[in-house]
Amino acid sequence: MNVKDPTKRDFLAWENQTLGADEAYVKRSSNEQEQDLDNHLNLQLISIRLPSELLKDLKFIAKAHGIGYQPMVRDLLSRFATNEKLQIMRTSNERMRLEREQAELEQTQLSNAKNVA
């Protein structure tokens, strides 16, 4: 790696994990720091029981993508929730449209019946 800019050199070293991936660089955050981070990122700790085979599969998939399984599961749940909410809204809008059309049809039929009488 022949990069003259030390900023880029350090960045590349972090990215390819030649710098900082050693356990010597690992330090446990304090509870206060973890709480501050959770608050800043609007994260809430939960507990969930998953079938061990599913958890093993999720970890395998995450590792294949080079990411942690918990961030991946967060992303999966977020995408599912977003798409599910959109589907619910589409279904609700379609139901309201059909109800509105039905009410308009009934109103038209009622008006036509009055005009005939």
Backbone as a chain_set.jsonl record, in Angstrom:
{"seq": "MNVKDPTKRDFLAWENQTLGADEAYVKRSSNEQEQDLDNHLNLQLISIRLPSELLKDLKFIAKAHGIGYQPMVRDLLSRFATNEKLQIMRTSNERMRLEREQAELEQTQLSNAKNVA", "coords": {"N": [[0.857, -1.161, 0.0], [0.931, 1.945, -1.112], [0.317, 4.732, -0.193], [0.394, 8.141, 0.102], [-0.906, 10.17, 1.589], [-1.492, 10.399, 4.967], [-3.981, 10.285, 6.239], [-5.69, 8.986, 4.427], [-4.237, 6.638, 4.249], [-4.444, 5.601, 6.878], [-7.214, 5.318, 6.968], [-7.634, 3.363, 4.981], [-6.209, 1.301, 6.173], [-7.779, 0.809, 8.419], [-10.135, 0.023, 7.127], [-9.37, -2.339, 5.709], [-8.741, -3.856, 7.808], [-6.138, -4.086, 8.85], [-5.376, -2.461, 10.767], [-6.407, -1.884, 13.993], [-8.087, -4.129, 14.305], [-7.27, -5.935, 16.092], [-7.438, -7.54, 19.295], [-6.235, -5.995, 21.195], [-7.069, -3.446, 20.775], [-9.604, -3.348, 21.67], [-12.071, -2.24, 23.899], [-14.241, -2.299, 26.589], [-17.215, -0.472, 26.678], [-18.468, 1.912, 29.024], [-21.408, 1.545, 31.077], [-22.829, 3.904, 31.073], [-21.86, 5.158, 28.741], [-22.782, 3.328, 26.815], [-25.543, 3.598, 27.202], [-25.864, 6.297, 26.506], [-25.184, 6.137, 23.786], [-27.215, 4.385, 22.85], [-29.442, 6.018, 23.389], [-28.881, 8.21, 21.733], [-28.973, 6.977, 19.215], [-31.524, 6.155, 19.259], [-32.19, 3.57, 20.162], [-33.542, 0.592, 21.588], [-33.129, -1.794, 24.041], [-34.033, -5.155, 23.767], [-35.365, -8.406, 24.5], [-35.416, -11.488, 22.913], [-36.581, -14.664, 21.978], [-35.313, -17.014, 19.806], [-35.539, -19.691, 17.451], [-32.827, -21.96, 17.644], [-31.67, -22.89, 15.279], [-32.515, -21.001, 13.393], [-31.211, -18.723, 14.383], [-28.58, -19.549, 14.02], [-28.542, -19.675, 11.225], [-29.013, -16.943, 10.607], [-26.681, -15.775, 11.653], [-24.801, -17.009, 10.005], [-25.505, -15.969, 7.479], [-25.102, -13.222, 7.926], [-22.347, -13.195, 8.454], [-21.403, -14.031, 5.956], [-21.94, -11.771, 4.518], [-20.275, -10.043, 5.707], [-20.976, -8.583, 7.966], [-22.284, -7.785, 11.261], [-24.591, -9.947, 12.979], [-26.669, -8.873, 14.53], [-27.013, -6.09, 13.741], [-27.791, -6.709, 11.13], [-30.194, -8.125, 11.526], [-31.675, -6.08, 12.7], [-31.857, -4.377, 10.485], [-33.28, -6.061, 8.716], [-35.736, -6.348, 10.109], [-36.539, -3.683, 10.173], [-36.851, -3.113, 7.414], [-38.891, -4.96, 6.835], [-40.98, -4.006, 8.514], [-41.409, -1.434, 7.435], [-42.246, -2.042, 4.786], [-44.492, -3.611, 5.363], [-46.166, -1.763, 6.675], [-46.622, -0.018, 4.532], [-48.048, -1.746, 2.828], [-50.33, -2.207, 4.384], [-51.379, 0.389, 4.437], [-51.885, 0.742, 1.692], [-53.839, -1.247, 1.287], [-55.818, -0.307, 3.026], [-56.382, 2.196, 1.86], [-57.367, 1.314, -0.61], [-59.636, -0.086, 0.244], [-61.122, 2.043, 1.333], [-61.51, 3.526, -0.993], [-63.116, 1.768, -2.496], [-65.36, 1.626, -0.802], [-66.181, 4.29, -0.921], [-66.832, 4.481, -3.651], [-68.927, 2.627, -3.69], [-70.779, 3.911, -2.011], [-71.266, 6.198, -3.563], [-72.414, 4.993, -5.792], [-74.737, 3.896, -4.636], [-75.969, 6.282, -3.865], [-76.42, 7.43, -6.361], [-78.187, 5.52, -7.442], [-80.303, 5.817, -5.643], [-81.019, 8.472, -6.191], [-81.8, 8.176, -8.855], [-83.977, 6.463, -8.528], [-85.749, 8.139, -7.16], [-86.182, 10.046, -9.123], [-87.561, 8.562, -11.023], [-89.906, 7.934, -9.728]], "CA": [[0.0, 0.0, 0.0], [1.788, 3.113, -1.246], [-0.551, 5.906, -0.131], [1.18, 9.191, 0.775], [-1.741, 10.9, 2.55], [-1.662, 9.54, 6.144], [-5.408, 10.121, 6.541], [-6.18, 7.911, 3.553], [-3.537, 5.408, 4.601], [-5.079, 5.091, 8.089], [-8.567, 4.889, 6.623], [-7.525, 2.08, 4.285], [-5.774, 0.304, 7.149], [-8.965, 0.445, 9.212], [-11.084, -0.677, 6.261], [-8.934, -3.704, 5.408], [-8.55, -4.442, 9.141], [-4.753, -4.256, 9.267], [-5.244, -1.576, 11.913], [-7.564, -1.803, 14.889], [-8.896, -5.34, 14.412], [-6.653, -6.748, 17.124], [-8.106, -7.412, 20.595], [-5.573, -4.949, 21.978], [-7.79, -2.201, 20.535], [-10.969, -3.496, 22.167], [-12.297, -1.796, 25.271], [-15.658, -2.312, 26.933], [-17.78, 0.84, 27.0], [-19.165, 1.973, 30.312], [-22.87, 1.495, 30.947], [-23.268, 5.258, 30.729], [-21.559, 5.372, 27.322], [-23.711, 2.503, 26.033], [-26.862, 4.223, 27.314], [-25.809, 7.516, 25.679], [-25.221, 5.725, 22.382], [-28.564, 3.899, 22.587], [-30.332, 7.175, 23.36], [-28.567, 8.989, 20.531], [-29.421, 6.225, 18.038], [-32.913, 5.791, 19.511], [-32.244, 2.11, 20.237], [-34.081, 0.051, 22.827], [-32.73, -3.163, 24.28], [-35.128, -6.103, 23.95], [-34.967, -9.806, 24.586], [-36.268, -12.281, 22.041], [-36.155, -16.062, 21.851], [-35.378, -17.486, 18.432], [-35.076, -21.077, 17.297], [-31.365, -21.946, 17.506], [-31.322, -23.083, 13.864], [-32.71, -19.702, 12.749], [-30.121, -17.858, 14.826], [-27.371, -20.011, 13.334], [-28.668, -19.23, 9.826], [-28.831, -15.49, 10.56], [-25.266, -15.5, 11.861], [-24.107, -17.445, 8.791], [-25.798, -14.988, 6.42], [-24.426, -11.967, 8.277], [-20.91, -13.391, 8.266], [-21.164, -14.073, 4.513], [-22.01, -10.378, 4.041], [-19.254, -9.274, 6.406], [-21.585, -7.682, 8.952], [-22.763, -8.44, 12.471], [-25.949, -10.449, 12.785], [-27.663, -8.011, 15.159], [-27.365, -5.0, 12.821], [-28.509, -7.266, 9.986], [-31.566, -8.42, 11.969], [-32.314, -4.762, 12.833], [-32.17, -3.929, 9.131], [-34.355, -6.918, 8.2], [-36.984, -5.985, 10.778], [-36.903, -2.344, 9.728], [-37.385, -3.2, 6.049], [-40.17, -5.654, 6.893], [-41.983, -3.119, 9.105], [-41.701, -0.374, 6.469], [-43.047, -2.608, 3.698], [-45.781, -4.06, 5.897], [-46.98, -0.556, 6.878], [-47.046, 0.438, 3.197], [-49.086, -2.665, 2.347], [-51.538, -1.933, 5.177], [-51.932, 1.663, 3.959], [-52.459, 0.514, 0.353], [-55.075, -2.013, 1.466], [-56.781, 0.596, 3.644], [-56.789, 3.171, 0.833], [-58.196, 0.608, -1.599], [-60.925, -0.362, 0.889], [-61.846, 3.315, 1.419], [-61.914, 3.884, -2.357], [-64.247, 0.914, -2.851], [-66.502, 2.049, 0.003], [-66.62, 5.565, -1.475], [-67.505, 4.178, -4.923], [-70.19, 1.957, -3.366], [-71.678, 4.94, -1.493], [-71.656, 7.025, -4.703], [-73.334, 4.186, -6.599], [-76.004, 3.841, -3.917], [-76.559, 7.617, -3.945], [-76.907, 7.572, -7.736], [-79.365, 4.659, -7.571], [-81.367, 6.448, -4.869], [-81.465, 9.647, -6.958], [-82.521, 7.687, -10.045], [-85.268, 5.913, -8.071], [-86.607, 9.28, -6.833], [-86.549, 10.692, -10.383], [-88.509, 7.703, -11.713], [-91.149, 7.937, -8.969]], "C": [[0.905, 1.227, 0.0], [0.91, 4.36, -1.331], [0.175, 6.957, 0.695], [0.379, 9.933, 1.832], [-1.988, 9.998, 3.768], [-3.124, 9.318, 6.523], [-5.992, 8.979, 5.715], [-5.528, 6.581, 3.916], [-4.186, 4.786, 5.847], [-6.486, 4.587, 7.804], [-8.537, 3.524, 5.95], [-7.11, 0.969, 5.243], [-6.939, -0.133, 8.041], [-9.926, -0.386, 8.374], [-10.651, -2.108, 5.957], [-8.507, -4.456, 6.668], [-7.101, -4.805, 9.457], [-4.461, -3.368, 10.47], [-6.535, -1.636, 12.72], [-8.387, -3.058, 15.048], [-8.369, -6.285, 15.484], [-7.371, -6.514, 18.456], [-7.468, -6.353, 21.484], [-6.299, -3.617, 21.838], [-9.209, -2.23, 21.103], [-11.047, -3.047, 23.616], [-13.801, -1.766, 25.493], [-16.103, -0.895, 27.279], [-18.422, 0.782, 28.369], [-20.669, 1.896, 30.053], [-23.419, 2.85, 30.528], [-23.026, 5.549, 29.245], [-22.511, 4.579, 26.429], [-25.11, 3.117, 26.043], [-26.925, 5.494, 26.47], [-25.907, 7.172, 24.196], [-26.617, 5.234, 22.006], [-29.552, 5.052, 22.481], [-30.134, 7.99, 22.087], [-29.097, 8.304, 19.272], [-30.877, 5.786, 18.148], [-33.099, 4.273, 19.485], [-32.797, 1.685, 21.588], [-33.694, -1.409, 22.921], [-33.975, -4.023, 24.475], [-34.539, -7.496, 24.098], [-35.943, -10.604, 23.731], [-35.711, -13.693, 21.97], [-36.381, -16.496, 20.404], [-34.978, -18.952, 18.4], [-33.564, -21.068, 17.004], [-30.931, -22.125, 16.052], [-31.47, -21.771, 13.087], [-31.575, -18.755, 13.117], [-28.813, -18.25, 14.137], [-27.388, -19.569, 11.871], [-28.433, -17.729, 9.693], [-27.37, -15.117, 10.731], [-24.447, -15.882, 10.633], [-24.275, -16.42, 7.671], [-25.055, -13.689, 6.685], [-22.921, -12.089, 8.042], [-20.556, -13.404, 6.78], [-21.183, -12.672, 3.908], [-21.006, -9.477, 4.757], [-19.804, -8.269, 7.395], [-21.983, -8.478, 10.186], [-24.211, -8.877, 12.295], [-26.991, -9.541, 13.43], [-27.996, -6.796, 14.296], [-28.141, -5.51, 11.605], [-29.968, -7.547, 10.356], [-32.333, -7.116, 12.152], [-32.751, -4.253, 11.47], [-33.314, -4.744, 8.53], [-35.707, -6.53, 8.796], [-37.465, -4.608, 10.344], [-37.51, -2.38, 8.328], [-38.741, -3.896, 6.025], [-41.26, -4.716, 7.408], [-42.379, -2.015, 8.13], [-42.606, -0.898, 5.356], [-44.421, -3.07, 4.169], [-46.714, -2.868, 6.136], [-47.487, -0.02, 5.541], [-48.17, -0.436, 2.657], [-50.403, -2.427, 3.09], [-52.193, -0.644, 4.691], [-52.558, 1.503, 2.571], [-53.792, -0.209, 0.452], [-56.168, -1.126, 2.045], [-57.295, 1.621, 2.635], [-57.688, 2.534, -0.211], [-59.583, 0.322, -1.027], [-61.763, 0.918, 0.966], [-62.336, 3.753, 0.036], [-63.131, 3.068, -2.782], [-65.506, 1.306, -2.084], [-67.079, 3.361, -0.524], [-67.363, 5.348, -2.79], [-68.86, 3.527, -4.682], [-71.214, 2.978, -2.863], [-72.165, 5.839, -2.625], [-72.65, 6.29, -5.599], [-74.709, 4.125, -5.937], [-76.72, 5.186, -3.979], [-77.158, 7.849, -5.327], [-78.165, 6.746, -7.93], [-80.554, 5.249, -6.82], [-81.914, 7.657, -5.605], [-82.266, 9.222, -8.176], [-83.894, 7.142, -9.663], [-86.228, 7.037, -7.739], [-87.101, 9.961, -8.11], [-87.589, 9.878, -11.147], [-89.881, 7.788, -11.039], [-91.913, 9.217, -9.082]], "O": [[1.569, 1.514, 0.996], [0.774, 4.967, -2.394], [0.533, 6.71, 1.846], [0.927, 10.294, 2.874], [-2.619, 8.95, 3.636], [-3.468, 8.271, 7.071], [-6.697, 8.116, 6.237], [-6.174, 5.534, 3.895], [-4.448, 3.584, 5.872], [-6.903, 3.556, 8.332], [-9.313, 2.634, 6.298], [-7.592, -0.159, 5.146], [-7.062, -1.311, 8.374], [-10.469, -1.383, 8.85], [-11.49, -3.009, 5.948], [-7.974, -5.563, 6.589], [-6.849, -5.721, 10.239], [-3.421, -3.507, 11.114], [-7.625, -1.455, 12.177], [-9.316, -3.071, 15.856], [-8.971, -7.326, 15.745], [-7.857, -5.413, 18.714], [-8.098, -5.868, 22.424], [-6.157, -2.746, 22.696], [-9.931, -1.237, 21.02], [-10.217, -3.414, 24.447], [-14.544, -1.254, 24.656], [-15.458, -0.204, 28.067], [-18.866, -0.276, 28.815], [-21.134, 2.152, 28.942], [-24.354, 2.935, 29.731], [-23.886, 6.118, 28.573], [-22.989, 5.087, 25.414], [-25.784, 3.153, 25.013], [-27.924, 5.742, 25.795], [-26.622, 7.833, 23.443], [-27.148, 5.617, 20.963], [-30.402, 5.066, 21.591], [-31.099, 8.405, 21.446], [-29.609, 8.965, 18.369], [-31.404, 5.129, 17.251], [-34.034, 3.758, 18.872], [-32.553, 2.336, 22.604], [-33.907, -2.175, 21.981], [-34.866, -3.671, 25.25], [-33.354, -7.718, 23.845], [-37.156, -10.413, 23.82], [-34.496, -13.884, 21.911], [-37.476, -16.365, 19.857], [-34.177, -19.403, 19.219], [-33.089, -20.259, 16.207], [-29.917, -21.56, 15.641], [-30.647, -21.464, 12.224], [-31.039, -18.062, 12.253], [-28.038, -17.388, 13.722], [-26.365, -19.137, 11.34], [-27.737, -17.286, 8.78], [-26.87, -14.236, 10.031], [-23.512, -15.174, 10.258], [-23.31, -16.051, 7.002], [-24.447, -13.119, 5.779], [-22.299, -11.179, 7.492], [-19.53, -12.853, 6.382], [-20.52, -12.417, 2.903], [-20.9, -8.29, 4.449], [-19.192, -7.231, 7.645], [-22.014, -9.708, 10.154], [-24.969, -8.253, 11.552], [-28.107, -9.446, 12.918], [-29.177, -6.491, 14.13], [-29.038, -4.83, 11.107], [-30.874, -7.24, 9.582], [-33.51, -7.04, 11.802], [-33.867, -3.761, 11.308], [-34.214, -4.184, 7.905], [-36.698, -6.401, 8.077], [-38.664, -4.393, 10.167], [-38.546, -1.765, 8.075], [-39.639, -3.486, 5.291], [-42.337, -4.632, 6.819], [-43.562, -1.693, 8.01], [-43.612, -0.273, 5.022], [-45.406, -2.931, 3.443], [-47.906, -2.942, 5.839], [-48.644, 0.385, 5.429], [-49.137, 0.074, 2.091], [-51.471, -2.447, 2.479], [-53.414, -0.582, 4.545], [-53.625, 2.053, 2.299], [-54.76, 0.163, -0.211], [-57.316, -1.186, 1.605], [-58.496, 1.883, 2.562], [-58.663, 3.144, -0.65], [-60.588, 0.467, -1.723], [-62.965, 0.894, 0.7], [-63.438, 4.285, -0.097], [-64.071, 3.61, -3.362], [-66.599, 1.318, -2.651], [-68.296, 3.538, -0.576], [-68.406, 5.959, -3.022], [-69.831, 3.829, -5.375], [-72.384, 2.921, -3.242], [-73.339, 6.208, -2.659], [-73.604, 6.883, -6.101], [-75.729, 4.286, -6.607], [-77.941, 5.231, -4.129], [-78.257, 8.39, -5.457], [-79.126, 7.229, -8.53], [-81.685, 5.19, -7.302], [-83.127, 7.861, -5.648], [-83.288, 9.828, -8.498], [-84.866, 7.339, -10.393], [-87.422, 6.912, -8.008], [-88.25, 10.394, -8.197], [-88.419, 10.453, -11.852], [-90.906, 7.72, -11.716], [-92.983, 9.352, -8.488]]}, "num_chains": 1, "name": "protein.A"}
